[in-house]
Amino acid sequence: MKIPIINASQLGKRADPELDKAIGDAAYACGFLILTDLPNFKPSKLADQITAIYSLPAGEQDKLQKQNFNAENENQYRGMYHAQLVDDAISRPAGYDIGPDICYPLHPLHDQDILREKTPLPDPHLLPGWQAATANWYRHVQQLGINLLSALARANNYPEDSFAIAEQECISTFRILHYPQFSKDKAATDAIATIAHQGEHYLQTIGTHVDSGLITILYQCNEPGLQALSPADEWVDVPVIKDSLVINFGGLIERMTGGQIKATRHRVISQGRQRFSLPFFFEPEAERMISAMPGVPPFKPFYYGDYLWTKATQFPPNIGLGPLRGNRGIFIDPISG
């Protein structure tokens, strides 16, 4: 499998049948694609400033931690979390989950739905310009996702607004990930199993999984490690191209389209280098009713927030949060895994 590389310079400017087809073909064939020549957006100009959040003193980072990691804090869904050891990966990275309130007014339902929880933010005096840079990223990537999904709808002959979101109503998460440097020698001493890939040995730092939502938009921060599983069950390195964004499709859009769009399994491997990555999990409104697309075998519609909560509370940093949110409607999960 070869990950398609698509020039995005015209994305969102006008309907382009060739561009729509290229995006649709990539979604059908492998569930991954890379967008280059992004319109009005150069990730490398902002990435260092955004990832500087991890340069804060430990005490300042503690103020941003989720309650699972710092019992003194009130925030539970949004915020930072430490790297963790889990069964399917040697060390999941540290992360910082940021909601739409980084650039939009806090939603009126923020005190009624944990999915709209306020994001804890760092002291602006300690990181001048950080919030503006992060808000800039959120807006640009969200708009890119809107344009991409419009093209995907056209490629499928669906109404162009089939996957549309209300920008200030969405619950998308921008996550800042930090994979700390580690010693391969220590891993060998601790008898931690390695993964062989193209004659080299690696450790798995994020286990094999499928993202749960519509699409994920990722900047790799110029560091390799991300791999996608091909239809032939072979692991393929996702190319690292400066100022490009990696797109992969989630389990929700796969189910909505009856499997036409592929949610591809992927993982992250490492030889111990420090690594940052910036994924944006494109999510509709919590109150959005999800149903099958035209021509797809139907399933019982459900609220997106109910679906997301079942998935989010399986994510290790959110373990134990399940009882904090009840379903808003009758929910039968049509998606396993």
N, C-alpha and C positions, 0 to 999 in steps of 0.2 A: 504493500500500500504506500502510495506517495501522497503526502499531505498537500492538497491544492493551495497554491499561492495566487491570490487575486488582488489586482490593482483596484483600490477603493476610492480613487480620486474623484470619481463621478457619483459615488454612492450618496443618495439623498438630494442630488441636484436635479435629476430628472429620471423618469423611468427609462431604463436601458435594458432591452430584452436580452442582449448578450451577457450583461453583468448579472441580471436576474437568473439566467440559465446557469451561469457558472456557480453562483451561490447555491441554487437548487441542486445541481448535480453533486456538489461537494457534500451537501446535507444528506442526500440519498446514498451516496457511495460509501462515505467513511465517517460522517458525523464530525469531521474536523476541517478547518480551513484556516488560512493565514491571510489577513488583510494588510497590504502594504500601501504606501502613498496615501496615508489617511488625510482626509480633507481638514485643513486648519487645525491640526493636532499633531504634536511631536512628543510622544511619551517621555523620551530621554530628557527633555527640558524640565520635567516636573518630578521624575521618579526619585532622584537623589534627595530632593527636598521633602518628599512625602515619606520616604523610608527613614528619614532622620528621626522619626518618632522613637526609633529604637536606640538613639543616642542619648535620650533623656536619662537622668540618674534613676536608679532602681526605685527610689522612693517616689518619684514623680510618676513612673509607670504603674506603681502599685495603686495610685489614685484612680487609674483608668481601668483596672482589672475588673472582670466580671465578679459577681458575688461568690461564685463557685471557687474563685481563686483569691479573693480578699473579702472576708466576711464583713468587713466594716463598710463596704460599698453597697449602694442600693441597686445599681444597674445589674441586670441579670442576663439580658439577651444581647445588648450592645456592649462593646467595650473590648478590652484586651484579655488575653489568656496566655498562660505559659506553654512552652513545649511540653509534650506528654509522651510517655511510652505507652504504646497500645499493641494489641496482638498482631495487627496486620502491617505494622511499620515499626522501624527501629525508634524513630523519634518524630512524631508529628511536629511541625514547626509552631513557633509562637505566632499569634495572630492578633489582629485588631479589627473588629467588626464595626463598620460605620454605616449609619442609616441615612435616609434622604434629608434629615434635618441638618446635615452638614451644609446644605445650600438652599433648602426650602424651609418655610416656616413649619414649626412643629405641628403635626396633624392634630385636629381637635379631638380625635379619639385616642390620643397618646396615653391618657390615664385609664382607658378601658380595654386596651388591647396591647399586650406585651410586645407584639410584633411591630408596634409603633413607638416603642420605648425611646426616650431621649438618649442620644449618643453622648457619653462623657468625653469631653475634649480637653486637650492639654492647655496649660497656662500659655496664652499667646506671647507673653514676654520671654518665655523660654525657647519658643520656636517661632520667631517672627516670620510671617508669610505662610506658615504651614497650613492653616485653615483655608486660606484663599486658594492655595495650590491644590489642596484636596477637593475643595468644592468645584474648582475648575475641572479637575479630572472627572469627578462624578457626573457633571453636566455633559461634558463632551462624550464620555463613553455611553451614557444613557441615550443620548441622541443618536449615536452610532448604532446602538442596539435597535432603536426604533426604526431607523432607516434600513437596517439589515433585515429585520422581520417583515417590513413592507415588501422588500424585494423577494423574500422567501414566499410570502403569500402570493405575489404575482406569479412566481415560478410554478406554484401549485394550482394556479387558476382559482384561488380563493379570493374573496373580497380583500382589498388592499389593507383594510383596517382590522383584519382577523386577529392579529396579535398586538393590536395597539394598546398603549397604556396611557393613563392620565399622569403626566410627568410628576406633579406634586402629590399625587395620591399613591404612587407606587411604594413598595417596601423593599426595593433592591438593596443588596448589601455590597458595599465595597470593602474588601478585606486586604489588609496589609500583612503579608506573611514574611517571617524571618526564620530561615533555616540556619541555626548556629553552626559554626565550624566544629567538626569532631575528628577524633583520631581513628583512622582505620586500624592502626596497630592495637589500640585499646579494644576495638570491636572484635578483633581476632582473638585477643587475650580472653575476652568475655565469652568467646565461642558463639558470637552472634552470626547467624547464617548470612552469607552473601549471595548476590544474584549475579550470575554470569551473563554478560551481554557483549557480543562482538569481541570476545577474547579478553575482556576486562572484568574485574569484580567490583560490584557496587553494593551499597546498602540501600534498602528501600526506606524512604523517608515519608512518603505518603502511600498507603496501600491502594490496591486496585479498587476502583469505584466508578460509579456513574453519577454525575451531578443530577440534582433532583428537579430543577426548574425548567425554564424555557431555553435560555442560552447562558453560557459563561463567556465573558470577554476578558482575556488574560494578557498582561504584559509580563514577559519573562525576565525583565531586567538584565538582558544580555547574558544570562546564565543557562546552560543546558541542564537537562535532567528530566524534563517532561517527556513521557512516552505514551503513545496510543496503541491500543490493541487492534490489529488488522482483522478483517474477516477471515483470514487464514490462521488466526491465533498466533500471530507473530508480533513482537513488540517493535514499534517503529519510533525512532527519535523524532520529536517534533522540532523542526529547524528553528534556530534562533536567528532572527533577522532584526537588526536595529530599527527601532521606531515602527515595528509591526505589532499587530495584535492577533493573538490566537483565539479562534472561536470554536467552542464545542457545544453540542446540543444536548439538552437534558432529557431526563426520563419523562417529564410532563409533556413536552412537545412531541416526543416519540409516540406517547399514548394518544394524544389529541389527533395526530395524523395517521393513526393506525399502523405505525411502524414505517411509514414512508421516509420520515426523517429519523436518522439513526442517533441514538444516545450511545456513544462509544466509551468503552471502559478505558481508563487511563490510570497512570501512577507516576510517582516521582522517585528517581533513584539518584544516588550521590556517592562520591568518593571522599566526602568530608569537607568540601569547600563551603564557606559561608555563601548563602544564596538568599536573595529576596525575590518575591513575585507579587504581582498585584492583580488578583482576580476580581471581577465585577459580576455578581450573580444577578442577572436581569430578571426582575420579578414584577408581576402585575400588582394590582391593588389586592389587599387582603379580602376585600368584599367582592372581588370578581368571581362570577360563576363560571366554572370550567366545564366544557362539554366537548363532545367529539366534533371534528370538522365535517363538513358535508361529504357524504359518500363513505364515511368511516363507520365501522360497527359502533353503535352507541353504547354509552355507559351512563350510570346515574350521575347527573351533574352535581358538582360540589363547589364549595367556596375555596378559593385558592388558599386563604389563610389557614383553613382547617388542614388542607393537604400539607402545606409547608411546615406547620407545627409538628406533624407526625414525623417529618424528615429531619427537621432542625434539632429535635430533641433526641435523635439517635447520634448526633455529632458529639464526639467525646467532651468538648468544652461545655456542652449544654445538658449533659446527663443529669437527670433529676428535676428538670424544669417542667416536665410534662403536665403535672397537676395545676400549673399556674395559668393555663388557658384551656377553657372548654370549647368544644366545637360550636360554631355559630349555626350550623345546620345539620341535617342528617348526612353523615359522611361514611361512605364505604370506599376504602382506598382501592382504586382500580390498578394501582401500580405496585408491584412487589419488587424489592431490591432498591 
